[in-house]
Amino acid sequence: MIKHTQTLVNCSWLAERLEDPRVRVIEVSSDVNGAAYNEGHIPGALFWFWKDALWHASDREFVTSHEMALHLGRLGISQDSTIVLYGDPVQYGTY
C-alpha cells in the first residue's frame, strides 16, 4: 500500500489558525461511532461519519454539490470559510 503524505496545509499553519472562526476543521471517518474522534482530535474539529456527510443513502452516490453546500451551511460553514479535512484512513479526508 502506498502511503500518501502530501498535505495542502501543515500543522504549523493550522495551529496558527485554530482560533480563526473562518477556519473550520472536520475529521472525516469510517467509524460510525466516532471512537477515535472521542479519544482525541484537533481542537474544535467537527466529526463526520463519511456516509452521513458525503453519501446519498438512497442513490448510493456521492452527494451533489448543492447537497454538500446545504450540509456545510447547517454547520455554519459558508463560502468565506476555509475548510480543513482530515481523516484516518487518509482517503476519508480527501473524498
Phi and psi in radians as a Rosetta constraint file:
Dihedral C 1 N 2 CA 2 C 2 CIRCULARHARMONIC -1.524 0.35
Dihedral N 2 CA 2 C 2 N 3 CIRCULARHARMONIC 2.248 0.35
Dihedral C 2 N 3 CA 3 C 3 CIRCULARHARMONIC -1.617 0.35
Dihedral N 3 CA 3 C 3 N 4 CIRCULARHARMONIC 2.182 0.35
Dihedral C 3 N 4 CA 4 C 4 CIRCULARHARMONIC -1.482 0.35
Dihedral N 4 CA 4 C 4 N 5 CIRCULARHARMONIC 2.104 0.35
Dihedral C 4 N 5 CA 5 C 5 CIRCULARHARMONIC -2.025 0.35
Dihedral N 5 CA 5 C 5 N 6 CIRCULARHARMONIC -0.029 0.35
Dihedral C 5 N 6 CA 6 C 6 CIRCULARHARMONIC -1.262 0.35
Dihedral N 6 CA 6 C 6 N 7 CIRCULARHARMONIC 2.403 0.35
Dihedral C 6 N 7 CA 7 C 7 CIRCULARHARMONIC -2.142 0.35
Dihedral N 7 CA 7 C 7 N 8 CIRCULARHARMONIC 2.716 0.35
Dihedral C 7 N 8 CA 8 C 8 CIRCULARHARMONIC -1.607 0.35
Dihedral N 8 CA 8 C 8 N 9 CIRCULARHARMONIC -0.534 0.35
Dihedral C 8 N 9 CA 9 C 9 CIRCULARHARMONIC -2.299 0.35
Dihedral N 9 CA 9 C 9 N 10 CIRCULARHARMONIC 2.701 0.35
Dihedral C 9 N 10 CA 10 C 10 CIRCULARHARMONIC -1.884 0.35
Dihedral N 10 CA 10 C 10 N 11 CIRCULARHARMONIC 3.034 0.35
Dihedral C 10 N 11 CA 11 C 11 CIRCULARHARMONIC -1.047 0.35
Dihedral N 11 CA 11 C 11 N 12 CIRCULARHARMONIC -0.691 0.35
Dihedral C 11 N 12 CA 12 C 12 CIRCULARHARMONIC -1.108 0.35
Dihedral N 12 CA 12 C 12 N 13 CIRCULARHARMONIC -0.783 0.35
Dihedral C 12 N 13 CA 13 C 13 CIRCULARHARMONIC -1.010 0.35
Dihedral N 13 CA 13 C 13 N 14 CIRCULARHARMONIC -0.821 0.35
Dihedral C 13 N 14 CA 14 C 14 CIRCULARHARMONIC -1.176 0.35
Dihedral N 14 CA 14 C 14 N 15 CIRCULARHARMONIC -0.759 0.35
Dihedral C 14 N 15 CA 15 C 15 CIRCULARHARMONIC -1.016 0.35
Dihedral N 15 CA 15 C 15 N 16 CIRCULARHARMONIC -0.636 0.35
Dihedral C 15 N 16 CA 16 C 16 CIRCULARHARMONIC -1.228 0.35
Dihedral N 16 CA 16 C 16 N 17 CIRCULARHARMONIC -0.274 0.35
Dihedral C 16 N 17 CA 17 C 17 CIRCULARHARMONIC -2.090 0.35
Dihedral N 17 CA 17 C 17 N 18 CIRCULARHARMONIC 0.118 0.35
Dihedral C 17 N 18 CA 18 C 18 CIRCULARHARMONIC -1.056 0.35
Dihedral N 18 CA 18 C 18 N 19 CIRCULARHARMONIC -0.483 0.35
Dihedral C 18 N 19 CA 19 C 19 CIRCULARHARMONIC -1.559 0.35
Dihedral N 19 CA 19 C 19 N 20 CIRCULARHARMONIC -0.079 0.35
Dihedral C 19 N 20 CA 20 C 20 CIRCULARHARMONIC -1.363 0.35
Dihedral N 20 CA 20 C 20 N 21 CIRCULARHARMONIC 2.054 0.35
Dihedral C 20 N 21 CA 21 C 21 CIRCULARHARMONIC -1.151 0.35
Dihedral N 21 CA 21 C 21 N 22 CIRCULARHARMONIC -0.242 0.35
Dihedral C 21 N 22 CA 22 C 22 CIRCULARHARMONIC -1.467 0.35
Dihedral N 22 CA 22 C 22 N 23 CIRCULARHARMONIC -0.231 0.35
Dihedral C 22 N 23 CA 23 C 23 CIRCULARHARMONIC -1.750 0.35
Dihedral N 23 CA 23 C 23 N 24 CIRCULARHARMONIC 2.092 0.35
Dihedral C 23 N 24 CA 24 C 24 CIRCULARHARMONIC -2.044 0.35
Dihedral N 24 CA 24 C 24 N 25 CIRCULARHARMONIC 2.327 0.35
Dihedral C 24 N 25 CA 25 C 25 CIRCULARHARMONIC -1.956 0.35
Dihedral N 25 CA 25 C 25 N 26 CIRCULARHARMONIC 2.314 0.35
Dihedral C 25 N 26 CA 26 C 26 CIRCULARHARMONIC -2.272 0.35
Dihedral N 26 CA 26 C 26 N 27 CIRCULARHARMONIC 2.196 0.35
Dihedral C 26 N 27 CA 27 C 27 CIRCULARHARMONIC -1.590 0.35
Dihedral N 27 CA 27 C 27 N 28 CIRCULARHARMONIC 2.078 0.35
Dihedral C 27 N 28 CA 28 C 28 CIRCULARHARMONIC -1.780 0.35
Dihedral N 28 CA 28 C 28 N 29 CIRCULARHARMONIC 2.155 0.35
Dihedral C 28 N 29 CA 29 C 29 CIRCULARHARMONIC -2.333 0.35
Dihedral N 29 CA 29 C 29 N 30 CIRCULARHARMONIC 2.702 0.35
Dihedral C 29 N 30 CA 30 C 30 CIRCULARHARMONIC -1.570 0.35
Dihedral N 30 CA 30 C 30 N 31 CIRCULARHARMONIC -0.062 0.35
Dihedral C 30 N 31 CA 31 C 31 CIRCULARHARMONIC -1.578 0.35
Dihedral N 31 CA 31 C 31 N 32 CIRCULARHARMONIC 1.819 0.35
Dihedral C 31 N 32 CA 32 C 32 CIRCULARHARMONIC -1.027 0.35
Dihedral N 32 CA 32 C 32 N 33 CIRCULARHARMONIC -0.533 0.35
Dihedral C 32 N 33 CA 33 C 33 CIRCULARHARMONIC -1.536 0.35
Dihedral N 33 CA 33 C 33 N 34 CIRCULARHARMONIC -0.214 0.35
Dihedral C 33 N 34 CA 34 C 34 CIRCULARHARMONIC 1.199 0.35
Dihedral N 34 CA 34 C 34 N 35 CIRCULARHARMONIC 0.551 0.35
Dihedral C 34 N 35 CA 35 C 35 CIRCULARHARMONIC -1.042 0.35
Dihedral N 35 CA 35 C 35 N 36 CIRCULARHARMONIC -0.819 0.35
Dihedral C 35 N 36 CA 36 C 36 CIRCULARHARMONIC -1.134 0.35
Dihedral N 36 CA 36 C 36 N 37 CIRCULARHARMONIC -0.697 0.35
Dihedral C 36 N 37 CA 37 C 37 CIRCULARHARMONIC -1.053 0.35
Dihedral N 37 CA 37 C 37 N 38 CIRCULARHARMONIC -0.772 0.35
Dihedral C 37 N 38 CA 38 C 38 CIRCULARHARMONIC -1.167 0.35
Dihedral N 38 CA 38 C 38 N 39 CIRCULARHARMONIC -0.492 0.35
Dihedral C 38 N 39 CA 39 C 39 CIRCULARHARMONIC -1.283 0.35
Dihedral N 39 CA 39 C 39 N 40 CIRCULARHARMONIC -0.512 0.35
Dihedral C 39 N 40 CA 40 C 40 CIRCULARHARMONIC 2.951 0.35
Dihedral N 40 CA 40 C 40 N 41 CIRCULARHARMONIC 2.438 0.35
Dihedral C 40 N 41 CA 41 C 41 CIRCULARHARMONIC -2.689 0.35
Dihedral N 41 CA 41 C 41 N 42 CIRCULARHARMONIC 2.987 0.35
Dihedral C 41 N 42 CA 42 C 42 CIRCULARHARMONIC -1.085 0.35
Dihedral N 42 CA 42 C 42 N 43 CIRCULARHARMONIC 2.316 0.35
Dihedral C 42 N 43 CA 43 C 43 CIRCULARHARMONIC -0.918 0.35
Dihedral N 43 CA 43 C 43 N 44 CIRCULARHARMONIC 2.267 0.35
Dihedral C 43 N 44 CA 44 C 44 CIRCULARHARMONIC 1.449 0.35
Dihedral N 44 CA 44 C 44 N 45 CIRCULARHARMONIC -0.048 0.35
Dihedral C 44 N 45 CA 45 C 45 CIRCULARHARMONIC -1.205 0.35
Dihedral N 45 CA 45 C 45 N 46 CIRCULARHARMONIC 2.478 0.35
Dihedral C 45 N 46 CA 46 C 46 CIRCULARHARMONIC -1.541 0.35
Dihedral N 46 CA 46 C 46 N 47 CIRCULARHARMONIC 2.749 0.35
Dihedral C 46 N 47 CA 47 C 47 CIRCULARHARMONIC -1.913 0.35
Dihedral N 47 CA 47 C 47 N 48 CIRCULARHARMONIC 2.305 0.35
Dihedral C 47 N 48 CA 48 C 48 CIRCULARHARMONIC -2.197 0.35
Dihedral N 48 CA 48 C 48 N 49 CIRCULARHARMONIC 2.156 0.35
Dihedral C 48 N 49 CA 49 C 49 CIRCULARHARMONIC -1.329 0.35
Dihedral N 49 CA 49 C 49 N 50 CIRCULARHARMONIC 2.135 0.35
Dihedral C 49 N 50 CA 50 C 50 CIRCULARHARMONIC -0.948 0.35
Dihedral N 50 CA 50 C 50 N 51 CIRCULARHARMONIC -0.666 0.35
Dihedral C 50 N 51 CA 51 C 51 CIRCULARHARMONIC -1.195 0.35
Dihedral N 51 CA 51 C 51 N 52 CIRCULARHARMONIC -0.622 0.35
Dihedral C 51 N 52 CA 52 C 52 CIRCULARHARMONIC -1.172 0.35
Dihedral N 52 CA 52 C 52 N 53 CIRCULARHARMONIC -0.594 0.35
Dihedral C 52 N 53 CA 53 C 53 CIRCULARHARMONIC -1.584 0.35
Dihedral N 53 CA 53 C 53 N 54 CIRCULARHARMONIC -0.605 0.35
Dihedral C 53 N 54 CA 54 C 54 CIRCULARHARMONIC -2.094 0.35
Dihedral N 54 CA 54 C 54 N 55 CIRCULARHARMONIC -0.127 0.35
Dihedral C 54 N 55 CA 55 C 55 CIRCULARHARMONIC -2.066 0.35
Dihedral N 55 CA 55 C 55 N 56 CIRCULARHARMONIC 2.243 0.35
Dihedral C 55 N 56 CA 56 C 56 CIRCULARHARMONIC -1.426 0.35
Dihedral N 56 CA 56 C 56 N 57 CIRCULARHARMONIC 1.968 0.35
Dihedral C 56 N 57 CA 57 C 57 CIRCULARHARMONIC -1.021 0.35
Dihedral N 57 CA 57 C 57 N 58 CIRCULARHARMONIC -0.794 0.35
Dihedral C 57 N 58 CA 58 C 58 CIRCULARHARMONIC -1.439 0.35
Dihedral N 58 CA 58 C 58 N 59 CIRCULARHARMONIC -0.570 0.35
Dihedral C 58 N 59 CA 59 C 59 CIRCULARHARMONIC -1.502 0.35
Dihedral N 59 CA 59 C 59 N 60 CIRCULARHARMONIC -0.264 0.35
Dihedral C 59 N 60 CA 60 C 60 CIRCULARHARMONIC 0.948 0.35
Dihedral N 60 CA 60 C 60 N 61 CIRCULARHARMONIC 0.748 0.35
Dihedral C 60 N 61 CA 61 C 61 CIRCULARHARMONIC -2.329 0.35
Dihedral N 61 CA 61 C 61 N 62 CIRCULARHARMONIC 2.910 0.35
Dihedral C 61 N 62 CA 62 C 62 CIRCULARHARMONIC -1.192 0.35
Dihedral N 62 CA 62 C 62 N 63 CIRCULARHARMONIC 2.632 0.35
Dihedral C 62 N 63 CA 63 C 63 CIRCULARHARMONIC -1.119 0.35
Dihedral N 63 CA 63 C 63 N 64 CIRCULARHARMONIC 2.727 0.35
Dihedral C 63 N 64 CA 64 C 64 CIRCULARHARMONIC -1.315 0.35
Dihedral N 64 CA 64 C 64 N 65 CIRCULARHARMONIC 2.910 0.35
Dihedral C 64 N 65 CA 65 C 65 CIRCULARHARMONIC -1.089 0.35
Dihedral N 65 CA 65 C 65 N 66 CIRCULARHARMONIC -0.597 0.35
Dihedral C 65 N 66 CA 66 C 66 CIRCULARHARMONIC -1.142 0.35
Dihedral N 66 CA 66 C 66 N 67 CIRCULARHARMONIC -0.795 0.35
Dihedral C 66 N 67 CA 67 C 67 CIRCULARHARMONIC -1.097 0.35
Dihedral N 67 CA 67 C 67 N 68 CIRCULARHARMONIC -0.675 0.35
Dihedral C 67 N 68 CA 68 C 68 CIRCULARHARMONIC -1.132 0.35
Dihedral N 68 CA 68 C 68 N 69 CIRCULARHARMONIC -0.734 0.35
Dihedral C 68 N 69 CA 69 C 69 CIRCULARHARMONIC -1.071 0.35
Dihedral N 69 CA 69 C 69 N 70 CIRCULARHARMONIC -0.708 0.35
Dihedral C 69 N 70 CA 70 C 70 CIRCULARHARMONIC -1.126 0.35
Dihedral N 70 CA 70 C 70 N 71 CIRCULARHARMONIC -0.766 0.35
Dihedral C 70 N 71 CA 71 C 71 CIRCULARHARMONIC -1.088 0.35
Dihedral N 71 CA 71 C 71 N 72 CIRCULARHARMONIC -0.796 0.35
Dihedral C 71 N 72 CA 72 C 72 CIRCULARHARMONIC -1.132 0.35
Dihedral N 72 CA 72 C 72 N 73 CIRCULARHARMONIC -0.697 0.35
Dihedral C 72 N 73 CA 73 C 73 CIRCULARHARMONIC -1.058 0.35
Dihedral N 73 CA 73 C 73 N 74 CIRCULARHARMONIC -0.662 0.35
Dihedral C 73 N 74 CA 74 C 74 CIRCULARHARMONIC -1.113 0.35
Dihedral N 74 CA 74 C 74 N 75 CIRCULARHARMONIC -0.389 0.35
Dihedral C 74 N 75 CA 75 C 75 CIRCULARHARMONIC -1.595 0.35
Dihedral N 75 CA 75 C 75 N 76 CIRCULARHARMONIC 0.052 0.35
Dihedral C 75 N 76 CA 76 C 76 CIRCULARHARMONIC 1.443 0.35
Dihedral N 76 CA 76 C 76 N 77 CIRCULARHARMONIC 0.282 0.35
Dihedral C 76 N 77 CA 77 C 77 CIRCULARHARMONIC -1.679 0.35
Dihedral N 77 CA 77 C 77 N 78 CIRCULARHARMONIC 2.292 0.35
Dihedral C 77 N 78 CA 78 C 78 CIRCULARHARMONIC -2.188 0.35
Dihedral N 78 CA 78 C 78 N 79 CIRCULARHARMONIC -3.081 0.35
Dihedral C 78 N 79 CA 79 C 79 CIRCULARHARMONIC -1.133 0.35
Dihedral N 79 CA 79 C 79 N 80 CIRCULARHARMONIC -0.326 0.35
Dihedral C 79 N 80 CA 80 C 80 CIRCULARHARMONIC -1.515 0.35
Dihedral N 80 CA 80 C 80 N 81 CIRCULARHARMONIC -0.062 0.35
Dihedral C 80 N 81 CA 81 C 81 CIRCULARHARMONIC -1.504 0.35
Dihedral N 81 CA 81 C 81 N 82 CIRCULARHARMONIC 2.598 0.35
Dihedral C 81 N 82 CA 82 C 82 CIRCULARHARMONIC -1.818 0.35
Dihedral N 82 CA 82 C 82 N 83 CIRCULARHARMONIC 2.184 0.35
Dihedral C 82 N 83 CA 83 C 83 CIRCULARHARMONIC -1.885 0.35
Dihedral N 83 CA 83 C 83 N 84 CIRCULARHARMONIC 2.251 0.35
Dihedral C 83 N 84 CA 84 C 84 CIRCULARHARMONIC -1.981 0.35
Dihedral N 84 CA 84 C 84 N 85 CIRCULARHARMONIC 2.042 0.35
Dihedral C 84 N 85 CA 85 C 85 CIRCULARHARMONIC -1.835 0.35
Dihedral N 85 CA 85 C 85 N 86 CIRCULARHARMONIC 2.440 0.35
Dihedral C 85 N 86 CA 86 C 86 CIRCULARHARMONIC -2.536 0.35
Dihedral N 86 CA 86 C 86 N 87 CIRCULARHARMONIC 2.797 0.35
Dihedral C 86 N 87 CA 87 C 87 CIRCULARHARMONIC -2.927 0.35
Dihedral N 87 CA 87 C 87 N 88 CIRCULARHARMONIC 2.939 0.35
Dihedral C 87 N 88 CA 88 C 88 CIRCULARHARMONIC -2.479 0.35
Dihedral N 88 CA 88 C 88 N 89 CIRCULARHARMONIC 2.024 0.35
Dihedral C 88 N 89 CA 89 C 89 CIRCULARHARMONIC -1.180 0.35
Dihedral N 89 CA 89 C 89 N 90 CIRCULARHARMONIC 2.802 0.35
Dihedral C 89 N 90 CA 90 C 90 CIRCULARHARMONIC -1.013 0.35
Dihedral N 90 CA 90 C 90 N 91 CIRCULARHARMONIC -0.519 0.35
Dihedral C 90 N 91 CA 91 C 91 CIRCULARHARMONIC -1.081 0.35
Dihedral N 91 CA 91 C 91 N 92 CIRCULARHARMONIC -0.456 0.35
Dihedral C 91 N 92 CA 92 C 92 CIRCULARHARMONIC -1.218 0.35
Dihedral N 92 CA 92 C 92 N 93 CIRCULARHARMONIC -0.384 0.35
Dihedral C 92 N 93 CA 93 C 93 CIRCULARHARMONIC -1.500 0.35
Dihedral N 93 CA 93 C 93 N 94 CIRCULARHARMONIC -0.126 0.35
Dihedral C 93 N 94 CA 94 C 94 CIRCULARHARMONIC -2.041 0.35
Dihedral N 94 CA 94 C 94 N 95 CIRCULARHARMONIC 0.017 0.35
